[in-house]
């Protein structure tokens, strides 16, 4: 078996965009990729110093070896059923976009795709943090998530006819900066470090509270559990418990069976 080529740190990361959903066609997913590519290379890379090439993978075909995965799925249940877990089959980073859940609640799936893509690029192993020390014995770790603070659909921006997510700049994590002293996010929706807008949130780890990772919202509410399959859930999960995804041949077989079951259910409901 040939080993995947090592990624050159000076070259763009190769990311396979895999459509495993039943709610979006290949053409719908493929149509959004140029906008996502533009956002990464034109807007995100200059701010964060990391670029990527997006490679579309139609249903029924295998992603290129050595690629990170951005998987378009219906929901968390389908992800588990098909065998998409915490890493790719090669042990590389994976992002999950639950397009069916977005459509169910009237959200833009492209904003979620943009969100997951940028956060995977900024913190692929979901283990980077910024420490804000309050005094000699207390402080908080802030998760290095670049879209959570300004994630609302209405704060996104259009590239062509595709809406993508706003994202913070490194300055957002730098608490020494005074308000309005620099740009804190691409869309200029934030005016100071660590600010959360309506609908925004950030993962925090209070080192003296003993509660582990929680989620801080604009209303200063804290939630502990992360939704299944999300980056927040994986951040809370011990690395020894992370699982590789199944090989893609197995995933494709399961996907075909899954689509057949969905079609059967739809036919029965229509009868």
C-alpha positions as CSV (number, residue, x, y, z in Angstrom):
1,X,0.0,0.0,0.0
2,X,1.4,3.4,-1.0
3,X,1.8,5.9,1.8
4,X,0.4,9.4,1.3
5,X,2.9,12.1,0.4
6,X,3.9,14.3,3.3
7,X,2.4,17.8,3.2
8,X,4.9,20.5,2.5
9,X,4.4,23.2,5.2
10,X,4.9,25.9,2.5
11,X,2.2,24.5,0.2
12,X,-1.6,24.7,0.5
13,X,-3.2,21.9,2.5
14,X,-5.2,19.6,0.3
15,X,-8.8,19.1,1.4
16,X,-11.3,16.7,-0.1
17,X,-14.9,18.1,0.0
18,X,-17.0,14.9,0.2
19,X,-20.7,15.0,-0.5
20,X,-22.2,12.1,1.6
21,X,-25.6,13.8,2.2
22,X,-29.0,12.9,0.8
23,X,-30.3,16.5,1.1
24,X,-27.8,18.1,-1.4
25,X,-26.9,17.0,-4.9
26,X,-23.3,16.9,-6.1
27,X,-24.0,19.9,-8.3
28,X,-25.3,22.0,-5.3
29,X,-22.2,21.2,-3.3
30,X,-19.8,21.7,-6.2
31,X,-21.4,25.0,-7.0
32,X,-20.4,26.3,-3.5
33,X,-16.8,25.3,-3.7
34,X,-15.4,28.2,-5.7
35,X,-16.7,30.6,-3.1
36,X,-15.2,28.6,-0.2
37,X,-12.0,28.5,-2.1
38,X,-12.0,32.2,-2.6
39,X,-12.7,32.8,1.1
40,X,-9.8,30.6,2.1
41,X,-7.2,31.9,-0.3
42,X,-8.3,35.6,-0.6
43,X,-9.6,36.4,2.9
44,X,-8.5,33.8,5.4
45,X,-4.9,33.0,4.4
46,X,-3.5,36.5,4.6
47,X,-4.8,36.8,8.2
48,X,-4.0,33.4,9.5
49,X,-1.1,32.3,7.3
50,X,-2.6,29.0,6.1
51,X,-4.0,28.2,2.7
52,X,-5.7,25.2,1.2
53,X,-6.9,23.7,-2.1
54,X,-10.4,22.3,-2.1
55,X,-10.9,19.1,-4.2
56,X,-14.5,18.1,-4.8
57,X,-15.3,14.4,-4.3
58,X,-18.6,13.3,-5.9
59,X,-20.8,10.6,-4.3
60,X,-19.4,7.2,-5.1
61,X,-15.8,8.1,-5.6
62,X,-12.8,8.0,-3.3
63,X,-11.0,11.1,-1.9
64,X,-7.3,11.5,-2.9
65,X,-4.8,10.0,-0.5
66,X,-3.3,12.4,2.0
67,X,-6.3,14.8,1.9
68,X,-8.0,16.2,4.9
69,X,-11.8,15.7,4.7
70,X,-14.6,18.2,4.8
71,X,-17.7,16.0,4.7
72,X,-21.2,17.2,3.9
73,X,-23.7,15.0,5.8
74,X,-27.4,15.0,6.7
75,X,-26.9,15.0,10.5
76,X,-24.8,13.5,13.3
77,X,-26.7,10.2,13.2
78,X,-25.9,9.7,9.5
79,X,-22.2,10.5,10.2
80,X,-22.0,7.7,12.8
81,X,-24.0,5.3,10.6
82,X,-21.7,5.8,7.7
83,X,-18.5,5.6,9.7
84,X,-17.3,9.2,9.8
85,X,-15.6,9.7,13.2
86,X,-12.9,11.9,14.7
87,X,-10.2,11.6,12.1
88,X,-10.0,10.4,8.5
89,X,-9.1,6.8,7.7
90,X,-5.5,7.9,7.5
91,X,-5.6,9.7,10.8
92,X,-5.8,13.2,9.3
93,X,-8.2,16.1,10.3
94,X,-11.9,15.9,9.4
95,X,-14.6,18.5,9.4
96,X,-18.3,17.7,9.4
97,X,-21.1,19.8,8.0
98,X,-24.6,18.7,9.0
99,X,-26.5,20.1,6.0
100,X,-29.8,18.3,6.8
101,X,-29.8,19.9,10.3
102,X,-29.2,23.3,8.8
103,X,-32.0,23.0,6.2
104,X,-34.3,21.7,8.9
105,X,-33.8,24.9,11.0
106,X,-33.6,27.3,8.1
107,X,-29.9,27.9,8.4
108,X,-27.4,28.4,5.5
109,X,-25.5,25.1,5.0
110,X,-22.7,27.1,3.2
111,X,-22.1,29.2,6.3
112,X,-21.7,26.0,8.3
113,X,-19.3,24.6,5.6
114,X,-17.3,27.8,5.7
115,X,-17.3,27.8,9.5
116,X,-16.1,24.1,9.8
117,X,-13.5,24.6,7.0
118,X,-11.8,27.7,8.5
119,X,-11.8,26.2,12.0
120,X,-10.2,23.0,10.8
121,X,-7.5,25.1,9.1
122,X,-6.8,27.2,12.2
123,X,-6.8,24.3,14.7
124,X,-6.8,21.0,12.9
125,X,-6.1,18.9,16.0
126,X,-8.7,20.8,18.1
127,X,-6.2,21.3,20.9
128,X,-5.0,25.0,20.6
129,X,-6.0,27.5,23.3
130,X,-5.2,31.0,24.6
131,X,-4.7,31.4,28.3
132,X,-6.1,34.5,30.0
133,X,-4.8,34.7,33.5
134,X,-6.9,36.5,36.1
135,X,-4.5,36.4,39.0
136,X,-1.8,34.1,40.4
137,X,-4.0,31.0,40.7
138,X,-7.0,31.5,38.4
139,X,-7.6,31.9,34.7
140,X,-9.3,30.6,31.6
141,X,-8.3,28.8,28.5
142,X,-10.1,30.0,25.4
143,X,-10.6,27.5,22.6
144,X,-8.8,28.6,19.4
145,X,-12.1,28.5,17.3
146,X,-12.1,31.3,14.7
147,X,-15.8,31.4,13.8
148,X,-17.7,30.7,17.0
149,X,-17.7,34.3,18.3
150,X,-19.4,35.7,15.2
151,X,-21.0,32.6,13.7
152,X,-24.6,33.9,13.1
153,X,-25.8,33.6,9.5
154,X,-26.8,37.3,9.4
155,X,-23.1,38.2,10.1
156,X,-21.9,36.2,7.2
157,X,-21.0,37.7,3.8
158,X,-21.6,36.9,0.2
159,X,-19.0,35.7,-2.3
160,X,-21.0,35.6,-5.5
161,X,-24.3,34.1,-4.6
162,X,-22.9,31.9,-1.7
163,X,-23.0,33.1,1.9
164,X,-19.9,32.3,4.0
165,X,-19.1,32.7,7.7
166,X,-17.5,35.7,9.3
167,X,-14.3,34.8,11.2
168,X,-12.1,36.4,13.8
169,X,-8.5,37.7,13.3
170,X,-5.7,36.6,15.7
171,X,-6.1,40.0,17.4
172,X,-9.4,38.8,18.8
173,X,-7.5,36.5,21.2
174,X,-5.1,39.3,22.3
175,X,-6.7,40.8,25.4
176,X,-4.1,43.6,25.7
177,X,-5.7,45.4,22.7
178,X,-8.0,48.3,23.6
179,X,-11.5,48.4,22.0
180,X,-11.6,49.7,18.4
181,X,-7.8,49.7,18.2
182,X,-7.6,47.3,15.3
183,X,-9.7,45.0,13.2
184,X,-10.9,42.0,15.2
185,X,-12.8,40.0,12.5
186,X,-13.2,40.0,8.8
187,X,-16.7,41.5,8.7
188,X,-15.9,44.1,11.3
189,X,-18.8,43.0,13.6
190,X,-16.5,42.8,16.7
191,X,-14.9,45.8,18.3
192,X,-12.7,44.3,21.1
193,X,-10.9,41.1,22.1
194,X,-12.9,38.1,23.3
195,X,-16.2,39.9,22.5
196,X,-19.2,37.7,21.6
197,X,-22.1,39.0,19.5
198,X,-25.7,37.8,19.6
199,X,-25.6,34.1,18.7
200,X,-21.9,33.9,19.3
201,X,-20.1,31.6,21.8
202,X,-16.7,30.3,22.7
203,X,-15.4,27.3,24.5
204,X,-13.7,28.0,27.8
205,X,-11.8,25.9,30.4
206,X,-11.8,27.5,33.8
207,X,-8.7,26.0,35.4
208,X,-10.0,26.5,39.0
209,X,-13.7,25.6,38.5
210,X,-13.3,21.8,37.9
211,X,-16.0,21.8,35.2
212,X,-13.8,21.0,32.2
213,X,-14.7,22.5,28.9
214,X,-17.9,24.6,28.8
215,X,-19.4,27.0,26.3
216,X,-19.7,30.7,27.1
217,X,-22.4,32.7,25.3
218,X,-23.0,36.4,24.9
219,X,-25.5,36.2,27.8
220,X,-22.6,34.8,29.9
221,X,-24.5,31.5,30.1
222,X,-22.4,28.3,30.2
223,X,-23.2,25.0,28.7
224,X,-21.2,21.8,29.2
225,X,-22.2,19.2,26.6
226,X,-21.3,19.5,22.9
227,X,-23.5,18.2,20.2
228,X,-22.5,14.7,18.9
229,X,-19.9,15.0,16.1
230,X,-19.0,18.6,16.6
231,X,-15.6,20.1,17.3
232,X,-16.7,21.1,20.8
233,X,-17.6,17.5,21.6
234,X,-14.2,16.3,20.2
235,X,-12.3,18.9,22.3
236,X,-13.9,17.5,25.4
237,X,-13.1,13.9,24.4
238,X,-9.8,12.3,25.4
239,X,-7.5,11.8,22.4
240,X,-7.2,8.1,23.3
241,X,-10.9,7.8,22.7
242,X,-10.8,9.4,19.2
243,X,-11.6,7.0,16.4
244,X,-10.5,6.9,12.8
245,X,-13.2,6.9,10.2
246,X,-13.8,3.8,8.2
247,X,-12.0,3.4,4.9
248,X,-13.9,5.2,2.1
249,X,-14.9,2.0,0.3
250,X,-16.8,0.9,3.4
251,X,-18.3,4.3,3.8
252,X,-19.5,4.3,0.2
253,X,-21.1,0.9,0.7
254,X,-22.8,2.1,3.8
255,X,-23.9,5.3,2.1
256,X,-25.6,3.4,-0.7
257,X,-27.4,1.3,1.8
258,X,-28.4,4.4,3.8
259,X,-29.7,6.2,0.7
260,X,-31.7,3.1,-0.2
261,X,-33.3,3.0,3.2
262,X,-34.1,6.7,3.0
263,X,-35.8,6.2,-0.4
264,X,-37.8,3.3,0.9
265,X,-39.0,5.4,3.8
266,X,-40.0,8.2,1.5
267,X,-41.9,5.8,-0.8
268,X,-43.8,4.3,2.1
269,X,-44.7,7.7,3.4
270,X,-46.0,8.7,0.0
271,X,-48.1,5.5,-0.5
